[in-house]
Amino acid sequence: MLRASRRSGAVRTPSDLSALPFRVDRDRVAASPFFSRLGGVTQVVSPTGSGLLLHNRLTHSLKVAQIARGIAERLRTDPAAARLVEKLGGLDVDVVEAASLAHDLGHPPFGHLGEQVLDRLARNRFGLADGFEGNAQSFRIITTTDPGGPPVAAVSATGLDLTAAVRASVLKYPWTRLSRPRPHPRSMTVPPRGATEPADFPGTGSAKFSVYVTELDDLAQARAPFLGRIPDWQQTVEAAVMDTADDIAYAIHDLDDFHRVGVLQHATVWAELHGWRSRSIALGALSDADLAARARQPGHALEGLRRRLHLKDSWIVDDDAFDAAVSRVEREVVDSLLAVPFDGSNEAEQTVARFSTSWTSRLVAGVRVVAEPTTRSAHIVLAPQQWHDVQVLKFIHRHFVLLRPDLALHQRGQARLLTTLVEALEQWLTDRMEAARLPRRLHDLVELADQEYQALASTEPTLLAGPTGEVPAGRDAVHALARGRAVVDFVASLSDRQAVALMDALSGRSGQTWADAFVL
């Protein structure tokens, strides 16, 4: 099996569990304070102060790890699948579990909303070409900013010192936003999933990426064992297992959450699904303009999903499988799970448990290994019917939860809080009278980023070019970039509650004593 480790150390006896490097990696991730903080980071909607029992990034990561391990164990017991994954670089259950626990470490406060806000501020306020991306932040944490690895005198943090296999398995999108690898995946005729530029922000690079330019050496080292086995833009088998498990967990447990709190209403979800099934032929005959004009009428949004799947994923989309998925979701989600409002009773809990267990088992059973995937997929794929099932489940979550106006109102307030917090921290950093009293963690991050950016400026300065293409000139300009990255690193490492408490303190509204500096 192909494996390279960053670590060196004494040889241990086989009976010693610490002799298993990938298990050591898993334990290092689980022991990280960045992992612990995920218990206070939003998955979809922040439950802070509401008493709602919703998934957070910690419980989500634990479920992803559970599902990923199940996928890996199942594939390893299939002789044909096991032979193929060995040729592709190997599949270790501890590696996929470690990657699953680590994959969301970089998510900032308030979920994907926080990610969007920090990306906008990083690019437009600080001139960072990389901006911010949760996946790239996760890779930066395990390789650079988490101080849990062995100490190195020259820098203030060294990362977790994980093996190359685990670092490679965290790379859902193994490229930077703009420059690496060459040619960049976004220039491919059919780019990999996530590599295309956002339609609303042309010229900004890939919508999804897993590496900042400060971690290019780690990218090269992590991917080196797989050269000649898989293309440099392709996920490793273990990364693909983690990614698939993430999709399965997300599709299922978010429905659990919003059924529990009463957001998913039987009547409205049934109307959309049944409306499409009863009028699919007529809806299919509408022009795109007519469909968009009637988007709020039952069935029209689901037809829009079917068309988007044809545009993006023609390699797998099939109208019969889509119809079967809608029928299955209507039968097993709408007419079973949502038919009776959740009231906290044993019967209600058992209904949720049966739904979650049966769907997880069915989706995991649909995972396959393919020797020659399309550029839109990985070597690990869901069978066509299960793939369509997941798309319809995710549609329900997006259409009936994420697009709600009341959620938008809540999130705009969170976006404003994060923006003000970043601005306040930047002002503190540039206040010479207060430089000696900076939070120690923020001070360390500035020093670390300054070392990284000054080194890049002396070797490959074009990697630091901002949105306008201008390369920073002079030490002060480079230090300004490092300062911006440090602020973003610092804010991204907070929990939801810590972000609110820190903003309250900086604005003078906090009722806590000055000694309660738990985020400093």
C-alpha positions as CSV (number, residue, x, y, z in Angstrom):
1,M,0.0,0.0,0.0
2,L,1.3,3.4,-0.9
3,R,2.0,5.5,2.1
4,A,4.4,8.3,3.0
5,S,4.6,9.9,6.5
6,R,5.8,13.3,7.4
7,R,6.8,11.9,10.8
8,S,9.9,10.2,11.9
9,G,10.4,8.4,15.2
10,A,11.4,5.3,17.1
11,V,10.2,2.0,15.9
12,R,7.5,0.5,18.2
13,T,6.5,-3.0,18.8
14,P,3.4,-4.2,16.8
15,S,1.5,-4.8,20.0
16,D,1.6,-1.1,20.7
17,L,-1.4,0.7,19.2
18,S,0.7,3.9,18.8
19,A,2.7,2.0,16.2
20,L,-0.3,2.4,13.9
21,P,0.5,5.8,12.3
22,F,-3.0,6.4,10.9
23,R,-4.6,5.7,14.3
24,V,-2.2,8.2,15.8
25,D,-3.4,10.7,13.2
26,R,-7.0,10.0,14.1
27,D,-6.3,10.5,17.8
28,R,-4.4,13.7,17.2
29,V,-7.3,15.2,15.2
30,A,-9.8,14.1,18.0
31,A,-7.6,15.7,20.7
32,S,-7.2,19.0,18.8
33,P,-8.9,22.1,20.3
34,F,-10.0,22.9,16.8
35,F,-12.0,19.7,16.8
36,S,-13.5,20.4,20.2
37,R,-14.7,23.9,19.1
38,L,-16.9,22.3,16.4
39,G,-19.4,21.5,19.2
40,G,-20.1,25.3,19.2
41,V,-20.1,25.8,15.4
42,T,-23.3,25.9,13.3
43,Q,-24.1,23.1,10.9
44,V,-27.0,24.9,9.2
45,V,-28.8,27.1,11.7
46,S,-27.3,28.3,14.9
47,P,-29.4,27.0,17.9
48,T,-27.7,29.4,20.4
49,G,-30.1,30.3,23.2
50,S,-33.0,28.5,21.6
51,G,-32.7,25.2,23.4
52,L,-33.1,23.4,20.1
53,L,-31.2,20.1,19.7
54,L,-29.7,20.6,16.2
55,H,-26.6,19.0,14.7
56,N,-23.5,21.1,15.0
57,R,-20.2,20.6,13.1
58,L,-18.9,18.2,15.8
59,T,-21.9,15.8,15.7
60,H,-21.9,16.0,11.9
61,S,-18.2,15.1,11.8
62,L,-18.7,12.1,14.1
63,K,-21.5,10.8,11.9
64,V,-19.4,11.3,8.7
65,A,-16.6,9.3,10.4
66,Q,-19.0,6.6,11.2
67,I,-20.4,6.4,7.7
68,A,-17.0,6.6,6.1
69,R,-15.6,3.8,8.2
70,G,-18.6,1.7,7.2
71,I,-18.0,2.4,3.5
72,A,-14.3,1.6,3.8
73,E,-14.9,-1.7,5.7
74,R,-17.5,-2.8,3.1
75,L,-15.3,-2.0,0.1
76,R,-12.3,-3.8,1.7
77,T,-14.4,-7.0,2.0
78,D,-15.2,-7.0,-1.7
79,P,-12.3,-8.7,-3.5
80,A,-12.7,-6.9,-6.8
81,A,-13.1,-3.5,-5.1
82,A,-10.2,-4.2,-2.8
83,R,-7.9,-5.0,-5.7
84,L,-8.9,-1.8,-7.6
85,V,-8.4,0.5,-4.6
86,E,-5.0,-1.0,-4.0
87,K,-3.9,0.0,-7.5
88,L,-5.3,3.5,-6.9
89,G,-3.3,4.0,-3.7
90,G,-5.0,2.1,-1.0
91,L,-8.0,2.4,1.4
92,D,-7.4,2.3,5.2
93,V,-10.3,2.6,7.6
94,D,-8.3,4.7,10.1
95,V,-7.3,7.1,7.3
96,V,-10.9,7.8,6.2
97,E,-12.0,8.1,9.8
98,A,-9.2,10.7,10.5
99,A,-10.1,12.6,7.4
100,S,-13.8,12.6,8.3
101,L,-13.0,14.0,11.8
102,A,-10.8,16.7,10.2
103,H,-12.8,17.7,7.2
104,D,-14.8,20.5,8.9
105,L,-12.1,21.9,11.2
106,G,-11.9,25.0,9.1
107,H,-15.5,25.9,9.2
108,P,-15.9,29.4,10.8
109,P,-18.7,30.6,13.1
110,F,-22.3,30.5,11.7
111,G,-21.7,27.8,9.1
112,H,-21.6,28.5,5.3
113,L,-22.8,32.0,6.0
114,G,-19.6,32.7,7.9
115,E,-17.6,31.2,5.1
116,Q,-19.1,33.6,2.6
117,V,-18.5,36.6,4.8
118,L,-14.9,35.8,5.5
119,D,-14.2,35.1,1.9
120,R,-15.6,38.5,0.8
121,L,-13.6,40.3,3.5
122,A,-10.4,38.4,2.8
123,R,-10.5,39.2,-0.9
124,N,-12.0,42.7,-0.9
125,R,-10.7,44.2,2.4
126,F,-7.4,42.5,2.8
127,G,-6.5,41.8,-0.9
128,L,-5.9,38.1,-0.3
129,A,-6.1,36.3,-3.7
130,D,-6.9,33.0,-1.9
131,G,-9.8,34.6,0.0
132,F,-11.3,32.1,2.5
133,E,-12.6,28.6,1.9
134,G,-13.6,26.2,4.7
135,N,-11.9,23.2,3.1
136,A,-8.6,25.1,2.6
137,Q,-8.8,26.4,6.1
138,S,-9.1,22.8,7.4
139,F,-6.0,21.8,5.5
140,R,-4.2,24.9,6.9
141,I,-5.1,23.9,10.4
142,I,-3.8,20.4,10.2
143,T,-0.6,21.4,8.4
144,T,0.2,24.8,9.9
145,T,-1.8,26.6,12.6
146,D,-2.8,23.8,15.0
147,P,0.0,23.7,17.6
148,G,-0.5,20.1,18.5
149,G,2.4,18.7,16.5
150,P,6.0,18.5,17.6
151,P,7.6,21.9,18.3
152,V,9.7,23.7,15.7
153,A,11.7,26.6,17.0
154,A,11.4,28.7,13.9
155,V,7.6,29.0,13.9
156,S,4.9,29.4,16.5
157,A,2.8,26.5,15.1
158,T,3.5,23.5,13.1
159,G,0.2,21.7,12.4
160,L,-0.5,18.2,13.6
161,D,2.3,16.5,11.7
162,L,0.0,14.0,10.1
163,T,0.9,11.3,7.5
164,A,0.7,12.1,3.9
165,A,-2.1,9.7,3.4
166,V,-4.4,11.5,5.9
167,R,-3.4,14.9,4.6
168,A,-4.2,13.8,1.1
169,S,-7.5,12.3,2.2
170,V,-8.6,15.7,3.6
171,L,-8.2,17.3,0.1
172,K,-11.8,17.2,-1.4
173,Y,-10.6,19.7,-4.0
174,P,-6.9,19.2,-4.4
175,W,-6.1,22.5,-6.0
176,T,-5.6,26.2,-5.0
177,R,-8.1,28.9,-6.0
178,L,-6.1,30.2,-8.9
179,S,-2.7,28.7,-9.6
180,R,-2.0,25.0,-8.8
181,P,-1.7,22.5,-10.2
182,R,-0.8,23.6,-13.8
183,P,-2.9,23.6,-15.9
184,H,-5.5,24.6,-13.4
185,P,-8.5,22.2,-13.2
186,R,-10.9,25.1,-13.9
187,S,-9.5,25.3,-17.4
188,M,-10.5,21.7,-18.3
189,T,-13.2,21.2,-20.9
190,V,-15.3,19.6,-18.3
191,P,-13.9,20.8,-14.9
192,P,-14.1,18.7,-11.8
193,R,-16.9,19.4,-9.4
194,G,-16.1,22.6,-7.5
195,A,-13.4,23.8,-9.9
196,T,-15.5,26.2,-12.0
197,E,-15.7,29.9,-11.2
198,P,-18.8,31.2,-9.6
199,A,-21.1,32.8,-12.2
200,D,-21.6,35.8,-10.0
201,F,-17.8,36.4,-9.5
202,P,-16.0,35.8,-12.7
203,G,-12.2,36.0,-12.5
204,T,-12.0,35.0,-8.9
205,G,-10.9,31.4,-9.4
206,S,-12.5,28.1,-8.4
207,A,-15.6,28.2,-6.3
208,K,-14.2,25.3,-4.2
209,F,-10.6,24.5,-3.3
210,S,-8.7,22.8,-0.5
211,V,-5.3,24.6,-0.4
212,Y,-4.1,28.1,0.1
213,V,-0.8,29.1,-1.5
214,T,0.9,29.1,1.9
215,E,0.4,25.3,2.0
216,L,1.7,24.4,-1.5
217,D,4.6,22.3,-0.1
218,D,2.1,20.3,2.0
219,L,-0.1,19.7,-1.1
220,A,2.9,18.4,-3.1
221,Q,4.1,16.2,-0.3
222,A,0.7,14.8,0.5
223,R,0.0,14.0,-3.2
224,A,3.5,12.6,-4.0
225,P,2.7,8.9,-3.2
226,F,-0.2,9.0,-5.7
227,L,1.7,10.3,-8.7
228,G,1.1,8.1,-11.7
229,R,-1.9,6.5,-9.9
230,I,-4.5,9.2,-10.2
231,P,-4.5,12.6,-11.9
232,D,-3.3,15.5,-9.8
233,W,-6.8,17.1,-9.8
234,Q,-8.5,13.9,-8.7
235,Q,-9.4,12.9,-5.1
236,T,-7.7,10.0,-3.6
237,V,-9.9,7.0,-2.9
238,E,-9.8,7.8,0.8
239,A,-10.8,11.5,0.2
240,A,-13.6,10.3,-2.1
241,V,-14.9,7.9,0.7
242,M,-14.9,10.8,3.1
243,D,-16.6,13.1,0.6
244,T,-19.3,10.6,-0.2
245,A,-19.9,10.0,3.6
246,D,-20.2,13.7,4.0
247,D,-22.9,13.9,1.3
248,I,-24.8,11.0,2.9
249,A,-24.7,12.4,6.4
250,Y,-25.7,15.9,5.2
251,A,-28.6,14.6,3.2
252,I,-30.1,12.6,6.0
253,H,-29.5,14.3,9.4
254,D,-30.4,17.8,8.3
255,L,-33.9,16.4,7.4
256,D,-34.0,14.8,10.9
257,D,-33.2,18.2,12.4
258,F,-35.8,20.3,10.6
259,H,-38.5,17.7,11.1
260,R,-37.8,17.7,14.8
261,V,-38.2,21.5,15.0
262,G,-41.2,21.7,12.8
263,V,-39.7,23.6,9.9
264,L,-40.4,20.8,7.3
265,Q,-44.2,20.8,6.9
266,H,-45.9,17.8,5.4
267,A,-48.3,19.8,3.2
268,T,-45.8,22.1,1.5
269,V,-43.2,19.3,0.8
270,W,-45.9,17.0,-0.4
271,A,-47.3,19.7,-2.7
272,E,-43.9,20.3,-4.4
273,L,-43.1,16.6,-4.9
274,H,-46.6,15.5,-5.9
275,G,-47.0,18.6,-8.0
276,W,-44.0,17.6,-10.1
277,R,-44.9,13.9,-10.3
278,S,-48.5,14.7,-11.5
279,R,-47.4,17.2,-14.1
280,S,-43.9,16.2,-15.0
281,I,-44.6,16.1,-18.8
282,A,-46.2,19.5,-18.8
283,L,-43.5,21.0,-16.7
284,G,-40.8,19.5,-18.9
285,A,-42.4,21.3,-21.9
286,L,-42.1,24.8,-20.3
287,S,-39.3,27.1,-21.4
288,D,-36.7,28.1,-18.9
289,A,-38.2,31.6,-18.7
290,D,-41.7,30.3,-18.0
291,L,-40.4,27.9,-15.4
292,A,-38.5,30.7,-13.6
293,A,-41.6,33.0,-13.7
294,R,-43.7,30.3,-12.0
295,A,-41.0,29.1,-9.6
296,R,-43.2,29.4,-6.5
297,Q,-45.9,27.1,-7.9
298,P,-45.8,23.5,-6.8
299,G,-43.5,21.2,-8.8
300,H,-41.7,24.0,-10.6
301,A,-38.6,24.2,-8.3
302,L,-38.2,20.4,-8.6
303,E,-38.3,20.6,-12.4
304,G,-35.6,23.3,-12.1
305,L,-33.5,20.8,-10.2
306,R,-33.9,18.2,-12.9
307,R,-32.7,20.6,-15.5
308,R,-29.7,21.7,-13.5
309,L,-28.7,18.1,-13.0
310,H,-28.9,17.5,-16.8
311,L,-26.6,20.5,-17.4
312,K,-24.0,19.7,-14.8
313,D,-24.1,15.9,-14.5
314,S,-25.1,14.4,-17.8
315,W,-22.7,11.6,-17.0
316,I,-25.1,10.0,-14.5
317,V,-28.5,11.9,-14.6
318,D,-31.4,9.8,-15.8
319,D,-35.1,10.9,-15.9
320,D,-36.4,7.5,-14.9
321,A,-34.0,7.4,-11.9
322,F,-35.0,11.0,-11.0
323,D,-38.7,10.1,-11.1
324,A,-38.0,7.0,-8.9
325,A,-36.1,9.1,-6.4
326,V,-39.0,11.6,-6.2
327,S,-41.4,8.8,-5.7
328,R,-39.3,7.2,-3.0
329,V,-38.7,10.5,-1.1
330,E,-42.5,11.2,-1.3
331,R,-43.3,7.8,0.1
332,E,-40.6,7.4,2.8
333,V,-40.0,11.0,3.8
334,V,-43.2,12.9,3.2
335,D,-45.8,10.2,3.8
336,S,-43.9,8.4,6.6
337,L,-41.5,10.8,8.4
338,L,-43.4,14.0,8.0
339,A,-46.9,12.6,8.2
340,V,-47.0,13.0,11.9
341,P,-45.5,16.2,13.6
342,F,-42.5,15.4,15.9
343,D,-43.7,15.6,19.5
344,G,-40.7,14.1,21.4
345,S,-42.5,10.9,22.1
346,N,-40.9,7.5,22.0
347,E,-42.9,6.7,18.8
348,A,-41.7,9.9,17.2
349,E,-38.0,9.2,18.1
350,Q,-38.3,5.7,16.8
351,T,-39.7,7.0,13.5
352,V,-36.8,9.3,13.1
353,A,-34.3,6.6,14.0
354,R,-35.8,4.1,11.5
355,F,-35.7,6.7,8.7
356,S,-32.1,7.6,9.5
357,T,-30.9,4.0,9.8
358,S,-32.7,2.6,6.7
359,W,-31.6,5.5,4.5
360,T,-28.0,5.4,5.7
361,S,-27.8,1.7,5.1
362,R,-29.3,1.9,1.7
363,L,-27.0,4.7,0.5
364,V,-23.9,3.1,1.9
365,A,-24.9,-0.1,0.1
366,G,-24.9,1.9,-3.2
367,V,-21.3,3.0,-3.0
368,R,-19.1,1.7,-5.8
369,V,-15.5,1.8,-7.0
370,V,-14.9,2.7,-10.7
371,A,-11.6,2.5,-12.5
372,E,-12.1,5.4,-14.9
373,P,-14.5,8.0,-13.5
374,T,-15.5,11.1,-15.4
375,T,-14.0,14.4,-14.4
376,R,-17.2,15.3,-12.5
377,S,-16.8,12.3,-10.1
378,A,-14.3,10.4,-8.2
379,H,-13.2,6.7,-8.1
380,I,-15.8,6.3,-5.3
381,V,-19.3,6.9,-6.5
382,L,-22.9,6.2,-5.5
383,A,-24.9,3.9,-7.8
384,P,-27.2,6.0,-10.1
385,Q,-30.4,5.4,-8.2
386,Q,-28.8,6.3,-4.8
387,W,-27.2,9.4,-6.4
388,H,-30.5,10.7,-7.5
389,D,-32.0,10.0,-4.1
390,V,-29.4,12.1,-2.5
391,Q,-30.0,15.0,-4.9
392,V,-33.7,15.0,-4.1
393,L,-33.1,14.9,-0.3
394,K,-30.6,17.8,-0.6
395,F,-33.2,19.7,-2.7
396,I,-35.8,19.4,0.1
397,H,-33.2,20.8,2.6
398,R,-32.3,23.7,0.3
399,H,-35.7,24.6,-0.9
400,F,-37.6,24.4,2.3
401,V,-34.9,25.5,4.8
402,L,-32.0,27.4,3.3
403,L,-34.2,29.6,1.1
404,R,-36.6,30.7,3.9
405,P,-36.9,34.5,4.3
406,D,-36.9,34.2,8.1
407,L,-33.6,32.3,8.0
408,A,-32.2,35.1,5.7
409,L,-33.1,37.7,8.3
410,H,-31.3,35.7,11.0
411,Q,-28.2,35.2,8.9
412,R,-27.9,38.9,7.8
413,G,-27.5,39.8,11.4
414,Q,-24.8,37.2,11.8
415,A,-23.0,38.4,8.7
416,R,-23.1,42.0,10.1
417,L,-21.6,40.7,13.4
418,L,-18.7,38.9,11.7
419,T,-18.0,41.9,9.4
420,T,-17.8,44.2,12.4
421,L,-15.7,41.8,14.3
422,V,-13.1,41.5,11.5
423,E,-13.0,45.3,11.2
424,A,-12.6,45.8,15.0
425,L,-9.7,43.2,15.1
426,E,-7.9,44.8,12.2
427,Q,-8.2,48.2,13.9
428,W,-6.7,46.7,17.0
429,L,-3.8,45.2,15.1
430,T,-2.9,48.6,13.5
431,D,-3.2,50.5,16.8
432,R,0.4,51.1,17.8
433,M,-0.6,52.2,21.3
434,E,-2.2,48.8,21.9
435,A,0.2,46.5,20.0
436,A,1.6,45.1,23.3
437,R,-1.8,44.0,24.5
438,L,-3.0,42.0,21.5
439,P,-4.6,38.6,22.2
440,R,-1.6,36.2,22.3
441,R,-3.2,33.9,19.8
442,L,-3.7,36.7,17.3
443,H,-0.2,37.9,17.9
444,D,1.2,34.4,17.2
445,L,-0.9,34.1,14.0
446,V,0.4,37.4,12.7
447,E,4.0,36.2,13.2
448,L,3.3,32.9,11.5
449,A,1.6,34.4,8.5
450,D,4.3,37.1,8.2
451,Q,7.0,34.4,7.9
452,E,4.9,32.5,5.3
453,Y,4.1,35.6,3.2
454,Q,7.6,37.1,3.3
455,A,9.0,33.7,2.2
456,L,6.5,33.6,-0.7
457,A,7.3,37.2,-1.6
458,S,11.0,36.3,-2.0
459,T,10.4,33.1,-4.0
460,E,7.1,33.3,-5.9
461,P,5.7,36.8,-5.4
462,T,3.0,36.4,-8.2
463,L,1.2,33.9,-5.9
464,L,0.4,36.9,-3.7
465,A,-1.1,39.0,-6.4
466,G,-4.5,40.4,-5.3
467,P,-7.8,40.5,-7.1
468,T,-6.5,43.3,-9.5
469,G,-3.4,41.2,-10.4
470,E,-1.1,43.6,-8.6
471,V,1.9,42.0,-6.9
472,P,2.6,43.5,-3.4
473,A,5.8,45.5,-3.3
474,G,7.8,45.9,-0.2
475,R,7.8,44.4,3.3
476,D,5.0,46.6,4.6
477,A,2.7,45.5,1.8
478,V,3.4,41.9,2.4
479,H,3.0,42.3,6.1
480,A,-0.5,43.8,5.5
481,L,-1.5,40.7,3.7
482,A,-0.2,38.6,6.5
483,R,-2.1,40.7,9.0
484,G,-5.3,40.1,7.0
485,R,-4.7,36.3,6.9
486,A,-4.1,36.3,10.7
487,V,-7.3,38.1,11.4
488,V,-9.2,35.6,9.2
489,D,-7.5,32.7,10.8
490,F,-8.3,34.0,14.3
491,V,-12.0,34.7,13.6
492,A,-12.4,31.3,11.8
493,S,-11.1,29.6,14.9
494,L,-14.0,30.9,17.1
495,S,-17.2,29.2,18.0
496,D,-20.5,30.9,17.4
497,R,-20.8,31.9,21.1
498,Q,-17.2,33.1,21.2
499,A,-17.7,35.3,18.2
500,V,-20.8,36.9,19.8
501,A,-19.0,37.3,23.1
502,L,-15.9,38.8,21.6
503,M,-17.9,41.3,19.6
504,D,-19.9,42.3,22.7
505,A,-16.6,42.9,24.5
506,L,-15.1,45.0,21.7
507,S,-18.2,47.1,21.4
508,G,-18.5,47.7,25.2
509,R,-21.8,45.8,25.5
510,S,-20.5,42.8,27.4
511,G,-21.8,42.1,30.9
512,Q,-18.8,39.8,31.7
513,T,-15.9,40.9,33.7
514,W,-12.6,41.7,32.0
515,A,-11.0,38.6,33.4
516,D,-13.4,36.3,31.4
517,A,-11.1,36.4,28.4
518,F,-11.8,32.9,27.3
519,V,-11.3,33.7,23.6
520,L,-8.1,35.7,24.0
